[in-house]
Amino acid sequence: MLNEKNVCLGKVRSSIRELFEYGKARKAEIGEDKVFDFSIGNPSVPAPREVNDTIAEILKTYDPVQLHGYTSAQGDYSVRKVLSDYINTRFGTTLNADCLYMTCGAAASLTITLNAILNNGDEVITFAPYFPEYKVFTEHAGGKLIAVDCEEDTFRLDFCKLESSLTAHTKAVIINSPNNPSGVVYSEEDILKLSETLEKYSAKYGNTIYLIADEPYRELVFDKSVKVPYIMNYYSDSIVCYSYSKSLSLPGERIGYIAVNDKMQNFSDVYAGVCGAGRALGFVCAPNLFQQLIKKVYNVTSDISIYKKNRDKLYNALTEYGFKVVKPDGAFYMFVKSPEQDAKAFCERAKNYELLIVAGDDFGCKGYVRISYCVSPEMIERALPAFKKLAESYA
Ligand SMILES: Cc1ncc(COP(=O)(O)O)c(C=O)c1O
């Protein structure tokens, strides 16, 4: 008898992947430029030149046996040292190399963190809309994901709903800001209030509630006035799950890290739990070529001006056509209110105009759709008449 849960997971493709595959088939049928695929969050701008140049230099100058060999499970010490120094300079923290654990991207950071802290039956709260894999990762680690709706129309945190969801079984809260799929950045006021709330309920139940920040989009913020608060400065029992997939356009290379707050009470056990979970999950170590790359390009970001241009173009057009949209401050997603109650029906109708968009139901939020605008500006230009016709079809 196989593990039914995993067999099932392997057989059921996510509806985002399903739509992406549909898009590929449709493009083959009617032509690449006739299909407007806004389904998937694959960065559309190339990795910065520094990335390829640095990889070439590393390949030329490093000892190949060492370069392609194992590193320590936590990651190369010198890489972690550079990164912890950089985080301290940037955010005023006091981390050292042994607060960091190099991973194969945010997905690995999250699965390792959840496996490190969860026992069977523990609850993990997140805010809807949320990245659908949180449920898979949490359940695989023995936990139960509890989704708390954000405030409607603004997608800010709803503290009344949060308080009514916190229980003696709550072990962690996951936040993701800038958010996939809403593009919303949680304000400092919200992070302060969240920290106070978690402190209050940790004390009330006598259990630590960990705050996990899932941060693949930290660097993708379009206006200087928008700040993404660093959770370690607000809440001691916090863990950052970082990734370079989106900031350096390297999603296929799998590199990121976990940073455990040195201020937390049981730091050494939590960090040991991270190392243990990484070991039990068989990660061994993050790819060394990319660890060495990050050591040199830790403060470089892809050209996000293209995403900003896409956001502005799409936001202005969609609002002009009558769609209701929260203007995203970051990431590369837009969450649009469906003109009909059933967002899946709206997505089906959009297909008639060759527009591929994803129902919010998949992100725990009915009545909305996600548009991934990590596409070429030309495709957005070509897609606008289709969005206009789609809007008119509801007039
Ligand atoms: C919110 C969120 N978290 C985590 C991930 C996983 O990212 P990575 O490629 O770094 O594993 C994604 C990927 O799209 C994401 O959107």
The ligand as a Gaussian input file, in Angstrom:
#p B3LYP/6-31G(d) Opt

LIG

0 1
 C        4.624000      33.196000      -1.743000
 C        5.603000      32.212000      -2.262000
 N        6.327000      31.507000      -1.391000
 C        7.226000      30.602000      -1.806000
 C        7.435000      30.366000      -3.138000
 C        8.458000      29.357000      -3.560000
 O        9.549000      30.039000      -4.088000
 P       10.951000      29.328000      -4.409000
 O       11.077000      29.272000      -5.886000
 O       11.971000      30.214000      -3.811000
 O       10.918000      27.997000      -3.781000
 C        6.693000      31.083000      -4.092000
 C        6.864000      30.824000      -5.531000
 O        6.181000      31.285000      -6.377000
 C        5.757000      32.028000      -3.642000
 O        5.020000      32.751000      -4.491000

